[in-house]
Amino acid sequence: KGTEEVIAACEGLDADLLLVESLHHEEAFERYREADIVVDQLNAGWYGLFAIECMALGKPVVTFLHEEATRRTEDAFGLPVPIVNASAETLHDRLAELVALGPSGREEIGHSSREYAERVHDLDGVTDQLLGVYRAVLEPARDRSATVPGRAAPQAGDLPSALPTTDDELDAAMPAGPGLAA
């Protein structure tokens, strides 16, 4: 994920580098909680669960983001992505800027990060979006199946009359079987 670049980028900065590797998640999480700045990855072009967890902790997160993906996300949610965008080539400069901000400046970024994580990655909101995708996929399929030559129109019970919208309805709709917990 760019560990060598992170080590090199920290040289000459008035900051202590703590690599978090090969630790149990709980112990690693405590180290993230204590950090002033978190560096995620420098290669993928977007952030993942690690960055979301650190934003939820109110930490400034540094990672490499593709500009188009950032623009589209900001347009979709109407708020800026608070992650500090850096590549291997710009990492030293971005970290130096964060160190120079001091605690209050980093706290401000951390506050924006927490708000972003709560708004964009809220479980209820994400679930509602996912249900919307299911509706968009299943309802046109129901309409198309009635008009496909050689295919009988769906009968009662073939497709649900309404998609589940609550946790209880989702649980009731899930099949029980091997590997599934109720």
Buried (B, 14 or more C-beta within 10 A) or exposed (E): BBEEBBEEBBEEBEEEEEEBEEEEEEEBBEEBEEBBBBBBBBEBBBBEEBBBBBBBBBBBBBBBBEEEEBEEBEEEEEEEBBBBBBBBEBBBEBBBBBBEBEEEBBBEBBEBBBBBBEEBBEEEEEEEEEBEEEEEEEEEEBEEBEEEEEEEEEEEEEBEEEBBEEEEEEEEEEEEEEEEEE
